[in-house]
């Protein structure tokens, strides 16, 4: 196995990532929820940060929003541009990570900002969390809406939930299996691993493990960080359908909040 550390894992994983997600099903559930919150906020210009391969940004553009995508991974941005071209949808995608968004797109350039797919926990700790939230605030117009989707780390940490459901894909005689799991460090951080198995035809399985570190964001400390960064009217959901949040049982912690100053 070849260990690939830190955030470089996403450059190496970008060509495989879309096989790992059933986008038709996921977007069919999540886009109506996002549209509802965006329409309630009167938002039209949307920044999808940590956009990955761009599928949410593309779907929102198809729904009529003026959408821009950003990701720190050049590999993910390249794949997002390929996906947008395949969809016949004009979406701007730029390489920009947390802390680089205002510099890249300008101050108060958006009335909505998304950070989905458990992306925010990739910050290195509380200091970078606050820097990132300040960057989000700077990019939003007063009254703009922020939507976060993280795993429910209150439950993950309480129950030490290591394993996630495996995913698989078949395509043109090739087969992939993806298994995600956590290791819990004594310092409170999580090591996040993706084990990829791949074979062609009936050949031998080839395996790669990619790893990075996560800062598990619990509901109450994250709420305090959001308030301190200029957000208010904070709402919590347990998934991307809008279900109620249960700290012990929800799979996700989804947050919608407004930037103060409207």
C-alpha positions as CSV (number, residue, x, y, z in Angstrom):
1,X,0.0,0.0,0.0
2,X,1.2,3.5,-0.7
3,X,0.4,6.0,2.1
4,X,-0.3,9.6,0.9
5,X,-0.4,12.1,3.7
6,X,-2.1,15.4,4.3
7,X,-4.3,17.2,1.9
8,X,-2.3,16.0,-1.2
9,X,-4.7,13.0,-1.0
10,X,-7.3,14.9,-2.8
11,X,-5.1,15.7,-5.8
12,X,-4.4,12.0,-6.2
13,X,-8.0,11.0,-5.5
14,X,-9.7,13.5,-7.9
15,X,-9.9,11.2,-10.9
16,X,-11.6,8.5,-8.7
17,X,-13.8,10.7,-6.5
18,X,-17.0,10.7,-8.6
19,X,-17.0,6.9,-8.7
20,X,-17.2,7.1,-4.9
21,X,-20.5,9.1,-4.8
22,X,-23.9,8.4,-6.3
23,X,-24.4,11.9,-7.5
24,X,-27.9,11.4,-9.0
25,X,-29.3,10.3,-5.7
26,X,-27.3,12.7,-3.6
27,X,-28.1,15.8,-5.6
28,X,-31.7,14.7,-5.9
29,X,-32.0,15.0,-2.1
30,X,-29.6,17.9,-1.3
31,X,-30.2,20.4,-4.0
32,X,-33.9,21.0,-3.1
33,X,-32.8,21.6,0.5
34,X,-30.1,24.0,-0.6
35,X,-32.5,25.8,-2.9
36,X,-35.0,26.3,-0.1
37,X,-32.5,27.9,2.2
38,X,-31.0,30.0,-0.6
39,X,-34.4,31.2,-1.8
40,X,-35.4,32.1,1.8
41,X,-32.3,34.2,2.1
42,X,-32.8,35.9,-1.3
43,X,-29.4,34.6,-2.4
44,X,-28.4,34.5,-6.1
45,X,-24.6,34.7,-6.2
46,X,-23.2,31.6,-4.5
47,X,-19.6,30.5,-3.6
48,X,-19.2,26.8,-3.2
49,X,-15.9,26.5,-1.3
50,X,-14.1,23.2,-1.0
51,X,-16.2,22.3,-4.0
52,X,-14.5,19.1,-4.9
53,X,-15.4,17.9,-8.3
54,X,-18.0,20.7,-8.6
55,X,-21.2,18.8,-8.7
56,X,-23.2,20.9,-6.3
57,X,-22.0,24.1,-8.0
58,X,-23.0,22.8,-11.4
59,X,-26.4,21.6,-10.2
60,X,-27.1,25.0,-8.5
61,X,-26.0,26.8,-11.7
62,X,-28.5,24.6,-13.6
63,X,-31.1,25.7,-11.1
64,X,-30.5,29.4,-12.0
65,X,-28.0,30.5,-9.4
66,X,-24.9,32.5,-10.3
67,X,-22.4,29.9,-8.9
68,X,-18.7,29.9,-8.5
69,X,-16.6,27.0,-7.1
70,X,-13.3,27.0,-5.3
71,X,-11.1,24.2,-3.9
72,X,-7.5,24.1,-2.6
73,X,-6.9,21.0,-4.7
74,X,-5.9,21.7,-8.3
75,X,-6.8,18.1,-9.2
76,X,-10.3,18.6,-7.9
77,X,-10.7,21.9,-9.7
78,X,-9.5,20.3,-13.0
79,X,-12.1,17.6,-12.6
80,X,-14.8,20.2,-11.7
81,X,-14.1,22.0,-15.0
82,X,-14.3,18.7,-16.9
83,X,-17.7,18.0,-15.2
84,X,-19.0,21.5,-16.0
85,X,-18.1,21.1,-19.7
86,X,-19.7,17.7,-19.8
87,X,-22.9,19.2,-18.3
88,X,-22.8,22.1,-20.7
89,X,-22.9,24.5,-17.8
90,X,-20.7,27.6,-17.5
91,X,-19.3,27.7,-13.9
92,X,-16.1,29.4,-12.8
93,X,-13.8,27.2,-10.8
94,X,-10.7,28.5,-9.1
95,X,-7.9,27.0,-7.0
96,X,-8.3,28.7,-3.6
97,X,-8.3,27.2,-0.2
98,X,-9.5,28.3,3.2
99,X,-8.1,31.7,4.0
100,X,-7.6,32.6,0.3
101,X,-11.2,33.2,-0.7
102,X,-11.4,37.0,-0.1
103,X,-8.1,37.5,-1.9
104,X,-9.3,35.4,-4.9
105,X,-12.8,36.7,-5.3
106,X,-13.0,40.0,-3.5
107,X,-14.7,41.4,-0.4
108,X,-18.5,40.9,0.0
109,X,-18.7,39.3,-3.4
110,X,-21.4,36.7,-2.6
111,X,-24.7,36.5,-0.8
112,X,-24.3,32.8,-0.1
113,X,-21.3,30.6,0.8
114,X,-21.4,26.8,1.0
115,X,-18.9,24.5,2.7
116,X,-20.3,21.0,2.2
117,X,-19.0,17.4,2.3
118,X,-17.4,17.5,5.7
119,X,-14.8,20.0,4.4
120,X,-14.5,22.4,7.2
121,X,-13.0,19.8,9.6
122,X,-9.9,19.7,7.4
123,X,-8.7,22.8,9.3
124,X,-5.7,22.1,11.4
125,X,-7.2,23.4,14.7
126,X,-9.0,26.2,16.3
127,X,-6.7,28.9,15.0
128,X,-7.2,28.0,11.4
129,X,-11.0,27.5,12.0
130,X,-11.2,31.1,13.1
131,X,-9.1,32.3,10.2
132,X,-11.3,30.4,7.8
133,X,-14.6,31.7,9.3
134,X,-13.2,35.2,9.1
135,X,-12.5,34.6,5.4
136,X,-16.1,33.3,4.9
137,X,-17.4,36.4,6.6
138,X,-15.3,38.7,4.4
139,X,-16.6,37.1,1.2
140,X,-20.3,37.4,2.2
141,X,-22.4,40.5,1.9
142,X,-24.1,41.6,5.1
143,X,-27.1,39.4,5.6
144,X,-25.6,36.7,3.4
145,X,-26.1,33.0,4.3
146,X,-23.5,30.4,5.2
147,X,-24.4,26.7,4.9
148,X,-22.1,24.1,6.4
149,X,-22.4,20.3,6.2
150,X,-20.1,18.4,8.6
151,X,-20.4,14.9,10.1
152,X,-22.0,14.9,13.5
153,X,-18.8,14.7,15.4
154,X,-20.6,14.9,18.8
155,X,-21.8,11.4,18.0
156,X,-18.6,10.3,16.3
157,X,-16.5,11.2,19.3
158,X,-19.0,10.0,21.9
159,X,-19.3,6.5,20.3
160,X,-15.9,6.4,18.7
161,X,-17.5,5.7,15.3
162,X,-14.6,4.4,13.2
163,X,-16.2,2.9,10.1
164,X,-18.3,4.4,7.3
165,X,-20.3,2.4,4.8
166,X,-18.1,1.1,2.0
167,X,-18.8,2.2,-1.6
168,X,-18.2,0.4,-4.9
169,X,-18.3,1.0,-8.6
170,X,-17.9,-0.9,-11.9
171,X,-17.0,0.6,-15.2
172,X,-15.8,-0.8,-18.5
173,X,-14.4,-4.0,-17.0
174,X,-12.9,-2.3,-14.0
175,X,-14.0,-2.4,-10.4
176,X,-13.4,-0.2,-7.4
177,X,-14.1,-0.5,-3.7
178,X,-13.7,2.4,-1.3
179,X,-13.6,2.1,2.5
180,X,-13.4,5.1,4.8
181,X,-12.4,4.9,8.4
182,X,-11.1,6.9,11.3
183,X,-8.3,6.6,13.9
184,X,-8.7,8.7,17.0
185,X,-5.5,10.4,18.2
186,X,-4.8,11.3,21.9
187,X,-4.5,15.0,21.0
188,X,-8.2,15.0,20.0
189,X,-7.6,15.0,16.2
190,X,-8.8,12.3,13.9
191,X,-6.8,10.5,11.2
192,X,-9.1,10.0,8.2
193,X,-8.2,7.2,5.8
194,X,-9.6,6.1,2.5
195,X,-8.7,2.6,1.4
196,X,-9.1,2.2,-2.3
197,X,-9.2,-1.3,-4.0
198,X,-9.0,-1.5,-7.8
199,X,-8.8,-4.3,-10.3
200,X,-9.1,-4.7,-14.0
201,X,-11.2,-7.7,-15.1
202,X,-10.3,-10.7,-13.0
203,X,-6.9,-9.4,-12.2
204,X,-5.4,-8.9,-8.8
205,X,-6.7,-6.2,-6.5
206,X,-4.4,-3.2,-6.2
207,X,-4.8,-1.2,-3.0
208,X,-3.9,2.4,-1.9
209,X,-4.5,4.1,1.3
210,X,-4.8,7.9,1.5
211,X,-4.8,9.7,4.8
212,X,-5.3,13.2,6.2
213,X,-6.1,14.7,9.6
214,X,-9.4,16.1,10.7
215,X,-10.3,18.6,13.5
216,X,-13.6,17.2,14.8
217,X,-16.0,20.2,15.1
218,X,-18.5,19.7,17.9
219,X,-21.8,21.7,17.8
220,X,-21.3,24.0,20.8
221,X,-17.7,25.1,20.1
222,X,-18.5,25.6,16.4
223,X,-21.5,27.7,17.3
224,X,-19.4,29.9,19.5
225,X,-16.8,30.3,16.7
226,X,-19.6,31.3,14.3
227,X,-21.0,33.9,16.7
228,X,-17.5,35.3,17.3
229,X,-17.0,35.5,13.5
230,X,-20.1,37.6,12.9
231,X,-22.8,35.1,12.3
232,X,-26.3,35.0,13.8
233,X,-29.7,33.3,13.3
234,X,-28.0,29.9,13.5
235,X,-30.1,26.9,12.6
236,X,-29.2,23.3,12.9
237,X,-30.2,20.2,10.9
238,X,-29.4,16.5,11.1
239,X,-29.0,16.0,7.4
240,X,-29.4,17.6,4.0
241,X,-33.1,17.0,3.9
242,X,-33.7,19.4,6.8
243,X,-34.4,16.9,9.6
244,X,-34.0,17.9,13.2
245,X,-30.5,17.7,14.7
246,X,-29.9,15.1,17.4
247,X,-26.4,15.3,18.9
248,X,-26.5,11.5,19.7
249,X,-28.0,10.1,16.6
250,X,-27.9,12.4,13.5
251,X,-25.4,11.5,10.8
252,X,-24.6,15.1,10.0
253,X,-24.5,18.5,11.5
254,X,-25.8,20.9,8.9
255,X,-25.8,24.6,9.8
256,X,-27.4,27.6,8.2
257,X,-26.4,31.1,9.5
258,X,-26.6,34.7,8.5
259,X,-23.7,37.2,8.4
260,X,-24.6,40.1,10.8
261,X,-25.1,43.6,9.4
262,X,-28.1,43.3,7.1
